[in-house]
Amino acid sequence: MRFAPFRLRPTATPAILRANSLIHRYGRLGRIEEAERIFHAMPERTVVSFNALIAAYFLNHLPLCARHLFDRMPLRNTASYNAMLSGLLRCPRRLAEARALFDSIPHPNVVTWTSMIRGYVQHGLVAEAEELFLRMPERNVVSWTVMLGGLIQDCRINDARQLFDRMPEKDVVAWTNMVSGYCIAGRIAEARELFDEMPRRNVVSWTAMISGYLQNLQVDVARKLFEVMPERNEVSWTAMITGYTQAGRVGEAAELFWRMPEKLLAVCNAMILGFGQHGMVEEARKVFDGMVDRDDGTWSAMVKTCEQNGLEMEALDNFREMQMNGIQPNFASIISVLSVCASLAILDLGREVHAALVRSHFNDDVFVVSALATMYVKCGELVKARKVFDKFDAKDVVMWNSMITAYAQHGLGEEALNIFNDMRDIGMVPDEISYIGVLLACSYSGKIKEGREIFESISSNPLVELRAEHYACMVDLLGRAGLVDEAMNLIKKMPMQADAVVWGALLGACRTHRNTDIAEIAAKKLLHLEPGNAGHYVLLSNIYASSGRWEDVAELRKVMSSRKVSKSPGCSWIEFDKKVHMFTSGDMLAHPEHAILSGMLEKLDGLLKEAGYFPDGAFVLHDVDEEQKAHNLRYHSERLAVAFGILKIPEGLPIRVMKNLRVCGDCHSAVKLIAKITGREIILRDANRFHHFKNGSCSCRDYW
């Protein structure tokens, strides 16, 4: 940068004053080119002119330009040094340069010293700030208050109180800082005592005391103080309303919210989240729709509200609308939309979010990376999930557990065991979830010997206590292998009461191996523990139906009816053309393209018969003839989704289908054959695991 020769005046003319004012104004507005133009056009300048442009450069994140101009100044005063020092202290990684400048200042004043101390405090170097504070030739109330804030920030509350007591003059800011410090330290009684001693309070002091009570879970005391405040501002209202939402008292938060004279963006966002956390989606939507201005926090709150209340499609609609409005996704919205992509297995959008993560540098965060890897896992993209996992260095135990569980769900027991061993080799200690994941992997892949060894090894880990979940995994492993009696004996030896998960694993094994006697024992326990869970009735009904015990099936249905227990309908979905297509068992006509779908089902029926397929009527829960059973099986939701995928997904790409329940045995056999006769790869995720169908076989090796 080159400047014309400088002409410096000791005093300012009216023209110079106007120019200096414009430089300052344009700098604050971010119009740095116009500020430079005014400066360069000045025939004469004062030191203030230079100081104004230096400050403008720092405001617009141009520290090198500021330094260059500072070095070219023909004359500097203390204000010039202070402007340069304050600017450097606001820049990351320029603290050493700022200290070197501070040491070179010929005549530092109290503002100079205070700026340097504040810089140290802001960078967390409180000891260095304190050393400089003690050397100050003179101090004012601001210097004392900055040092007080540093000690509080450093959690040295007793030292802060000693400094506070030594202050020759205390303004309301110092009193308020000390009150806040006690609140942060959890010493709420001392905070209130100091608050009551304050010679003068302002709205900030009152809000600090109220926030302190809220931080320490004394919501009712906070409300009493809030009601007697002489005046309130937006921050006071926001603090009280947010305190209620964080305490789970959303009704009282809502009552205050609707009373609030002017509803700020922050409090509206807090209310959307508060309503969402309590399942009050309509109320959250009402707040959202009534807002004139919305920021990224508003949109992410609405996305989160929909996501956590099972409204995945609405969450996606909000996310897309947010992008259409030019709002960049923030951390919270990215986590929410990744969860939705994982839940619905929407791979294309998941990939788009991954690309956005890389651009925004969120991919350095362990929570985001964990959510990203989980998304790929639940979309059946295990290779991509592993790449995300391998590239991230700062893995925590949650990430390791996610990868172990991923391999387990895909039936890759050997790979899950390798990850488990790698985890231990680098010194990461497995937790309860690690053992659950690796035991599931052994169960899903039939590794009985390895599962037994790992189960026995848990007792040697002092940080892990054997829980019912670990026994459930072992019952599942033994039961899947046909060792139902041994699984029953293990339950009898459990040191704690078997819960519904344990008995459910046993009942599932009885379903697979048609052990009606033990099934009835397990079912009796389950119907006592969870009388409203339809899944247990359905499993027992399956067992009765496969044995031809239709009277028992009918009796069980009467029990369900008398207890008002309803079975969730089988539902499958598939993503195509950025839309999720849903299918419900027996309800093909609900889909707009049911005509061509029906034609594809008939075509597949013919191909299946030619390949030797015969429907297994044991999976139909009604006492009907064989022809009707075959008809019912044809319209299971997973069969409808697979047929749609064959119609729509281009050849060479895998067909990805998700189901809310466990895939039925007949559909499993049918889809294996469909994959063979069509030459397509079909990935089906059910409620328990993944099935990769290819060339007439499944990754589970029919062991599920």
N, C-alpha and C positions, 0 to 999 in steps of 0.2 A: 504494500500500500504506500503510495507517494502523496505527500501533502505539499501545497504551495508554501513558500516562506511564511513563517508565522509573524504576525504583528500583534503584540500583546499589550493591552491597556491595563493600567493598575486599577482603574475604576470603570464601571459599566455605564454606557450611554443607554437611552431608552431603546434604541434599535438592538443593542446587544442583549438587553434584558428580555426583549420580545423573542429574539432568536434562541436564547438559552431556555426560555419557557417552552418553545416549540420542540427543541431537541429532547427535553425531558418528557414532554407529552407524547411525541411520536415513539420514543423508546418504550414507554409504558404500554402503548397500543400495539407493539410488535412491528411497527413500520420503520425498521432500522435504516432502510435505504433513504427514506425521506429525512430521517434525523441526520444521516451523513451528508445529504445534499445541503441541508440548512447550514451545517457546520462548515462545509467547504466553501459555501458562498459568502461566508462572513468576511468582510475586509479586515475587521479587527475582532479579537477575541479576548476574553478574560480567563483566568484560571478556572472560574466556574463553568465556562463553556466546555473546557476539556473534561472537567469532573462530570458534567452532565452526559457527555458522549461515552465516557468510560462506564458510567452506571448503566447506560442504555445497552452497551455491548454485553455486559454481564446479564442484564435482564433477558437478553435474547440469545443467551448461551454461546457467546462468542468471546471466550476468555483470551484467546491469542490476539484478537484485534484490540481488546482492551489493554493488554500488556504492551503491544506495539505502540499504541498512542501514548500510554503512560511514559514509556521510555523516551519518546520524542518531545515530551513537554519541556518548554524552555524554562518554566518556573513551576514549582509545586508548593502547595501549602499543606497543612496537616489534614485538611479535608480531602485533598487529593490522595494522600496515603490511606486515609480511612476508607475512601470509596474503593480503592484498589484492594485493600485488605478484606473488606466485607465481601467483595465479589469473589475473590479467590477462596474464601472460607465457604462460600456456597457451592463451589465446584468440587465434585468427588475427586479424590486422589491429588489434591493440590494443597494439602495441609502443610507439608514441609516447605513448599514455596511461600505460603502465607507466613509461616514463622520466620523464614529468612527475611522477608520484607519487613515484618514487625521489628526484628532486631536492627534493621538498617534505618528506621525512621528517626530523624534527628530529634524531634521534640514531640514524642507521643503524648496525647492527652488522655483523659479518663475514658473517652469514647473509644480510643484506639485500644487501650488495655481491655476494656469490656468486650470489644469485638473479638479479640483474640481468645479471651476466656470462653465466650459463648461458642466460638468455633470448636474449641477442645471439647466442651460439653456436648455439642451436637454430634461430634464424632465418637462419643463414648469414652474420651480420655479425661476422666474426671480428676485423676491424680495430677496430671499436667496442668489442668485448669486451676486446681487448688494451689499448686506451687506458684503459679503466676499471680494468683489473687493475693497471696501473702506478701508478694514483692511490690504490689501496687503502691505508688507514692501517695495517691489519694483515691478515695472511693466515693461513689454516690449510691443512692438507693437502688439504681438499676444494677450496678456491679454486685451489690450484696444479693439482690434477688436472683440474678443469673447464677451465682455460685450456690445459692440455696437450692435452686432447681436442679443443679448438677448433682448435689449430694442426695437429693430425693431420688433422682433418676438412678443413682448408683446404689439404691436401697440402703443408704446410711442414714436412717431416719433419726437416730439419736444425735449423730454429728450435725445433721440439719437443724435439729431443735436447739443445739448449743449455739450454732451460728445465728439462728433466728433471735435468740435471747441477747446476743451481743450486738445486734444491729442498732446503730444509733438512731435510725429513723426507719419506721416500718410503714409502707403504704398498703393499700388494700390488696394489691397484687401479691405482696410478700405474705400477708396473712392468709390469703386464699391458697397460695402454693403450699403453705405449711398444713393447712386443713386437708388439702388433697393428698399430701404425702402420707399423713396419718391414715387416711381412708385406703390408700393403695396398700399400705402395710397391714391393713386389717385391724388397726387400732382405732376403732370407730368411736369409743367413749372419749378418748383423748382428742379426737377430731372435733367432737361435739362440744367438749369443754372449751377448746380454743375458739370455735365458731361463736359460742355464747359470749366470749370475752372481747370479740372484735369491736373496736370503737366505731367502725363504720362498715356497713356491708353493702355490696351492690348485687345485681342480679347474677353475676358470675359466682359470687361467694355462696349465695343460696343454692344455685344449681350444683356447685361442687359438693356441698354437704348432702344434697338430695342424691346425687350420683353415687356418693360414698355409701349411703345406706343401701342403695340398689345393688351396688357391687358386692356388698356384704349380706345380701339376701334379706334385708330388713325392709321389705316393700311397703308394708303398712305404715311404718314410721316415716318413710320417705313421702308417702301420700299425705300424711298429716302436715308435714313441713311444706309440701307443695301447696296445700290449700291455704296456708297462712302467709305465703310469699307476698310482700307488698307489691311486686310487679313480676311479670313473667315475660320471657322472650321465647323465640322459637326453640332455642336449645333446651330450655327448661321443659317445655312441653314434650320435646323429642325424647329427652332423658327419661321422663316419667312413663311415657307410653312404651318406649323400648324396654324399660325395666319390667313392666307388666308382661310384655310378650315373652321376654327371656325367662320369666318365672312361670310361664305357662298359663297366665291369667288373661287370656285373650279377650274375654268378655269385658273386663274392666278397662283393658287397653282400648277396646272399641268405643266404649262409653266416653273416654277422654278424647279419643281421636275425633269423634263427631262433634265434640264441644270445642275443639281447637279452632281459634278464630281464623288463622291462616295456615293451611296445611303445606308444610315444606316437603320438598322432594324426599329427603332422608326419612322423615317419619312415615310418608306414604309407602316407601319401600319396605320399611320395618313392619308396617301393618300387613302388607301383602304376604311377607314371609310368615308373620305370626298367624294369620288366617290359614295359610297353606299348611303350616305345621300341625294344625288342628283339624285338617280335612274340610275347612270352610272355603271351598274353591269359589263358590258364587260370590261370597263377600269379598274375597281377594280380587275377583274380576271386576266387581263394582268399584273398588278403589282404583284399580288400574284404568278402567274406562273413563273414570271421572277426572283423570289427571290431564292437565294441559301440556305440561312438559314432562318428558321421560328421559332418563339417562340409562347407561348400561346396567346400573344396579336395578332399575325398575324392570327392565326386560328380563334380566337374569332371575329376579325374584319370581316373575310370572312363569318363566320356564321351569324353575325349581318347583313351584307350587303344583303345576300340572304333572311333572315327572314323579314327585313323591306321593301323589294321590292316584297313580295308576292311569293317568290320562296322557299316555305317551304320544298319541297322535296330535293332541292339542299342544303338547310341549314342542313338538317339531314345527307345528304351524306358527307358534309364537317365535321360535328361533329363526325361522325363515323370514317372518315379517320384520323382526329386528334387523336382520341383514339388509332387507329391502329398504329400510328406513335409514340406512347408512350408519348404523350403530355397530361398532366393533365388539365382538364377543369378549367378555371378560372371563376371569378364572372360574367363577361360580357357574356361569352359563355353559362353559365348555365342559366342565365336569358333569353337569346335568344332561347335556345333549349326548355326551359319550355314554352315559348310563342308559339313555333311551335307545341309542344305536345298539348297545349290547343287549338290552332287553328284547328288542324287536328284530335283532340281527340285520340292521340296515347298513350294509357294508359300504355302499357308495357314499352315503353321507358321512360315515365314519372316516373314510379316506379323505374327504374334503376337510373335515375337522382336523385330521392329522396334518394336512398341508398347512392349515391356518396356524396350528400350534408351532410348526417350524418357523413360519414367518414372524410370529409374535414372541418367540423365544420362551413360550410356556413349557416347551418340551424339556426344560431343565429341572422341572419340579417333580418330586417323587410321587405326589398324589396324582398329578396329571398323567405321568407316564404309567402308573399303575392302572388308572382308568382306561388309558389307551390300549395297553396290553390286554386288559380284560375284555374290551370291546372286540379286538381281533379274535380272541379266544372264543367268545360267544357267537361270533359270526362264522366260526369254523375255519378261520385263517390262522392255524396254529404256527405255520412257518413264519408268517409276518409277526405274530405275537412274540415268537422267540427272538427275532431280530431286534424288536423294540427292547426286549428284556436284556439281550446281550450288549447292546450299545450303551445302556445306562449304567454308570459306574456306582453311583451312591444307592445301591439296592438296600432296602430294609427287609425285615423278616416278612412283611406283608407281601412284598413283590415275589419273594421266593415261594411263599405259600401259594400265591396265585398261579405261579407256573407249575408247581407240583399238582395242584388241583386241576389245572388245564389238561395236563397229560392224563390225569386220572379219568376225567370226563370223556376224553377221546379214546379211552381204552388202551393207552400206551403205557403199560405198567413199567416196562424196563426204563423208558425215558424218565418217568416220574421218580423212580428209584435213583437214577443217575443224578437228577437235580437235587434230590434229598441228600445224597452223599456229597455232592459238590458244595452244598450249603454248609454241611458240617466241616468239610475240609478247609474252608476259608475261615473257620472260627465262628460262624454264625450259629447261635444256639437255637435249635428247633423249639417252637412253643406248642401249645395244645393243638392249634390249627394245623401245624406242619404234620403232626402225627395223624390227624384225621385225614388230611389229604393223601398221604402216602399209603395209609391203610385202605382208603377207598380205591386207590390205584391198584393195589394188590387184589382187592375184591373184584373190580371190574375186569381185570385181566387174568383172573384165576391163579394168582401166585399165592398159594396157600402157605407154603413153607416160609417164604419171605415175610408174609403177613404175620404169621405166628412169632417169628423172631423179632420183628419190630414191636409188636404188642408187648412181648416180654421185656424188651429193652426200655420201655417207657419208665419203668420203676427205677432204673438206674440214673435217670435225669432228675436231679434235685429240684429243678425249676418247673417241672411239669407234674401235675397230679392226674392220675387216671380218672377220667370222667365218664359219665354214662355214654357220651358220644363215641368214645373210643371202644366201649363194649358194643355199641350199636354197629360200628364198622366191622368188628370181629364176627358178630352174629350174621351180618350181611355176607361177609366173606365165606363163612362156613355154610350158610344157607344156600348161597348161589352154587357152591360146589356139591350140593346134595347132602351135606352133613347136617341135616335138620335136627336130629336127636342130639348131636354134640352141641349145636347152637343153643338148644333148649337147656342143656346141662350147664352151659356157660352162664346163661341168664340166672339160673338157680344159685350159682356161686358168686354172683355180683355182690360187692360190699355195700352197694347202695340200691335203693329201689329202682327197678327198671322203669324207664319212662316210655312215652308213646313212640319215640324214635326207635327204641330197642325192639318193642313189640311189633312195630310196623315193619322193621327189617325182617323179623321172623315170619310175619304173615306174608310178606312178599315172597319169601323163600318157599313157603307152603304153597303159594299160588303156582310158582314155577314147577315145583316137584309134586303137586297135587296130593299134599299130605293133609287130608281133611281133619284128622283127629287133633293134631297140634294147631292147625289153623283155627279151630274153634276155641281152643284155649287162648291163643293170642288175640283173637277177635273179641272175646269176652273181656279181656283186660283193656283193650283199646276202646271198646264201647263204653267202658266205665270211666276211663281217663279222658277221652275226648268224644263225648256222645254226639256232638254236633259236626264232627268231621265226616263228610260223605265218603271220603276216600276209603275208609276202613270198611264201610258197608259194601262198597263196590268191589273191593278185593275179595271179601268173603262171598259175595254174590257170584263173582267170577269162578271161585272154587266150586261152589255148589253147581253152577251151570255146566262147568266142564265135566262134572260127575253125573250130570243128568238129574240132579236133585231139584227139579223145578218147583216142587211144593215149598222147599226151604227158601228158594229164591223169592217166591211170592210172599212168604211169611216175613222175610227180611225187608221187602219193599213196604209191607204194612207197618213194620216198626219204624222205618224211615219216615213214612207218612205221618204216623202218630206223633213222632218227635219233630216234625216239620224240618227234616233234613233233606236238602235238595242237592243233587249231583251236578257239578259243573259240567256243562256240555263240552265234548271234545272240540277243540278249536285249533286250527293251523293257519299259518300265514306265510306269505312269500313276498319278497320285494321285487317289483319290476317297474321300470321307467319312473323311478323316484316316488313310487306309491307302494303302500302296503296293502296287499290283497288278502282279505280274511275269508276263511272257509269254516263252516260249522258242520259237524257230522249230520248227514241226512238232509242238509238244506242247501242243495246245489242251486236251486232256483233263485236264491237271494243274490247270486252274482250276476252282473249285467251281461256277461258273455256265457251264460249257462248253456246255450244251444251248441256252440262249438265245443264246450267243455264236455257235454254229454257225448258228442261224437268221438272225442278222444278217449273217453272212458270205455266206450264200446269197442273201439279199436284195440285198446290195451287188453280188454277182457279176452278178445279173440287170440291175441298174441300170447297171453298167459296160458290159455288152455292148450295151445299148440306146444308150449314149452313144458307142459306137464303139471301146471299149477292146479291144485284143488282146494277150494276154500275150507278153512278150519272153523266149523260152526261152534266150537267150544268158546269162541270169543264173542258170540252173540248172546246177550243176556235176556233173551226172551224165548219162550217155548214155542217156536214156529218151525215150519218145515224147512228142509235143506235149501230149497230154492229161494225162500224168503231170507234165510240166513246169508246166502251168497249175495243177494241184493243189498242187504243191510251193510255187509262188509265193504262192498264196492263204494259206498258213499261215506266211508269214514273220512274225517277231515284231511288226514295226511295224504290219502289217495287222491282227493280232489286237488290239493295243492300241488302234488307231484305232476298230475295231469296238466294243470295250468302251466307249470314250469316247463314241461316238454313243449307245450304250444308256444310259449313266449320267449324263453331264455335261449339265446343263440347257441347253436352246437359249438362244442369246444369249451364252453363255460359251465362250471358246476351249477346244479340246481340246489338252492339252499332253502330248506323248509324248516319251520319251527312249529312245535306243538306244545300246548299247555299241559298235557297229560303224558303219561308213559305210552310209548308206541305199542299198539297191540301186536300180538304174536303173528296173527295172520297178515297184517299189513307189512310187518317186517319181512316175512317170506315173500310177499308179493313185490315189494319194492326192490328186493335183491334181484328178482327175475326181471323186473322192469329195467333196472340198470343194465342188465346183461343184454336183453333183446333190443334195447334202444341205443346201446353204446354210450350212455350218459353217466356222468358221475353225479350222484345225489347225496347231499349232506343233510341229514335230518337231526335236528336237536330236539329231544323231548324233555320232559320234566327232570330227568335224571342225568342224561349223558348225551354224547354225540354218536351218531351212526354214519359212517362213511361207506356208502354203497358203490361198488365198482366191479365190473366184470362178474357179476353174479355172487359176490361175497360182501360181507360187512366187516368193518374194522373191529366190531365187538366179538367177532368169531362166534356169533350166536350165543354169547355168554353175557346176558344182561338181565 
